[in-house]
């Protein structure tokens, strides 16, 4: 049985853009690793990173695979309905993500993107720790992007 337009609208309104389950999981992991003092969704920082450490200029984006067009099995799924809207929308999201990463790099920020599908990786804590401690390219898993401006 397919959803009516009203049912689909209700479901889409319930999709949150901040304080999502994956984002809260990363924040909890960072807290447990001893990395505290972060800020969330700061509007003055390009791209409004999900998690930002202002002093060391470190930004972490937690992206949903479908919404941001990740190359994993969830992100590679084409939308089943309203493709004329969703295909360009996801392409715009990807372009915006790249542009925001470039803006942050120009401002001296290190950027880490954690994809929703990577939350179960056994080395995620190591990746976060390496990113936070060294500022150099963290040992990233498939699809994890770390952008660092060389000084």
C-alpha positions as CSV (number, residue, x, y, z in Angstrom):
1,X,0.0,0.0,0.0
2,X,1.4,3.4,-0.9
3,X,1.2,6.4,1.3
4,X,-1.1,9.3,0.5
5,X,0.4,12.7,0.0
6,X,-0.8,13.8,3.5
7,X,0.9,10.7,5.1
8,X,4.1,11.4,3.4
9,X,4.0,15.0,4.4
10,X,3.5,14.1,8.0
11,X,6.5,11.7,7.9
12,X,8.7,14.3,6.2
13,X,7.8,17.0,8.8
14,X,9.0,14.5,11.5
15,X,12.5,14.3,10.0
16,X,14.8,16.4,12.1
17,X,17.7,18.3,10.9
18,X,19.4,18.8,14.3
19,X,19.9,16.7,17.4
20,X,19.3,13.5,15.4
21,X,20.1,10.1,16.8
22,X,23.4,9.8,14.9
23,X,24.4,13.3,15.9
24,X,23.7,12.6,19.6
25,X,25.6,9.3,19.3
26,X,28.7,11.2,18.1
27,X,28.3,13.8,20.8
28,X,28.0,11.1,23.5
29,X,31.1,9.3,22.1
30,X,33.1,12.6,22.1
31,X,32.0,13.3,25.7
32,X,33.1,9.8,26.8
33,X,36.4,10.3,25.0
34,X,37.0,13.5,27.1
35,X,36.4,16.0,24.3
36,X,34.0,18.5,25.8
37,X,33.3,22.2,25.3
38,X,31.9,21.8,21.8
39,X,29.1,23.9,20.4
40,X,26.4,22.8,18.1
41,X,24.9,24.3,15.0
42,X,26.7,27.7,15.3
43,X,25.2,29.9,12.7
44,X,28.3,32.1,12.3
45,X,30.4,29.1,11.1
46,X,30.0,28.2,7.5
47,X,27.7,25.2,7.1
48,X,26.6,25.3,10.7
49,X,28.5,22.2,11.7
50,X,26.7,19.7,13.9
51,X,29.6,19.9,16.3
52,X,32.2,22.7,16.5
53,X,35.2,23.1,18.8
54,X,35.8,26.8,18.4
55,X,39.3,27.2,19.9
56,X,41.0,24.5,17.9
57,X,38.8,25.2,14.9
58,X,37.5,21.7,14.4
59,X,34.1,21.0,12.8
60,X,32.3,17.7,12.7
61,X,29.4,17.1,10.4
62,X,27.2,14.0,10.9
63,X,25.5,13.3,7.6
64,X,22.6,11.0,6.8
65,X,23.6,8.8,3.9
66,X,20.4,9.3,1.9
67,X,20.0,13.0,2.4
68,X,23.6,13.8,1.5
69,X,24.1,11.2,-1.2
70,X,26.7,9.0,0.3
71,X,28.1,6.2,-1.9
72,X,27.0,3.4,0.5
73,X,24.0,1.2,0.0
74,X,21.6,3.6,1.8
75,X,22.9,6.8,0.0
76,X,23.0,5.2,-3.4
77,X,19.3,4.3,-3.3
78,X,17.4,6.4,-5.7
79,X,14.2,8.0,-4.3
80,X,11.2,6.0,-5.2
81,X,8.8,8.9,-5.5
82,X,9.0,12.5,-6.6
83,X,12.4,11.9,-8.2
84,X,12.2,15.2,-10.1
85,X,12.4,16.9,-6.7
86,X,14.7,14.6,-4.7
87,X,17.5,13.9,-7.2
88,X,18.4,17.6,-7.7
89,X,17.8,18.3,-4.0
90,X,20.4,15.6,-3.0
91,X,22.8,16.9,-5.7
92,X,22.4,20.5,-4.2
93,X,23.1,19.1,-0.7
94,X,26.3,17.4,-1.9
95,X,27.4,20.6,-3.7
96,X,26.6,22.7,-0.6
97,X,28.5,20.3,1.7
98,X,31.6,20.6,-0.6
99,X,31.4,24.4,-0.7
100,X,31.0,24.6,3.1
101,X,34.0,22.3,3.6
102,X,36.1,24.5,1.3
103,X,35.0,27.7,3.1
104,X,36.0,26.2,6.5
105,X,39.3,25.1,5.1
106,X,40.1,28.6,3.9
107,X,39.3,29.9,7.4
108,X,41.7,27.4,8.9
109,X,39.2,24.8,10.2
110,X,39.7,21.1,10.2
111,X,36.6,19.3,9.0
112,X,35.5,15.7,9.7
113,X,32.4,14.2,8.1
114,X,31.0,11.2,9.8
115,X,28.4,9.3,7.8
116,X,25.4,7.6,9.4
117,X,26.4,4.2,8.1
118,X,29.8,4.5,9.9
119,X,28.4,4.8,13.4
120,X,28.8,1.1,14.0
121,X,32.5,1.1,12.9
122,X,34.8,-0.3,15.6
123,X,37.5,2.3,14.9
124,X,35.2,5.3,15.0
125,X,36.5,6.3,18.5
126,X,40.0,6.1,17.1
127,X,39.1,8.3,14.1
128,X,37.5,10.9,16.4
129,X,40.5,10.9,18.8
130,X,43.0,11.2,16.0
131,X,41.0,14.1,14.4
132,X,40.8,15.9,17.7
133,X,44.3,15.4,19.0
134,X,46.5,15.8,16.0
135,X,44.5,17.9,13.5
136,X,46.1,16.0,10.8
137,X,44.2,13.6,8.5
138,X,42.6,11.1,10.8
139,X,42.6,7.4,9.8
140,X,39.3,7.7,8.0
141,X,37.1,4.8,6.9
142,X,35.4,4.6,3.6
143,X,33.6,7.8,2.8
144,X,34.8,9.7,5.9
145,X,36.2,13.0,4.7
146,X,38.8,15.0,6.6
147,X,39.6,18.4,5.2
148,X,42.6,20.2,6.6
149,X,44.2,23.4,5.4
150,X,48.0,23.1,5.4
151,X,49.7,26.0,7.2
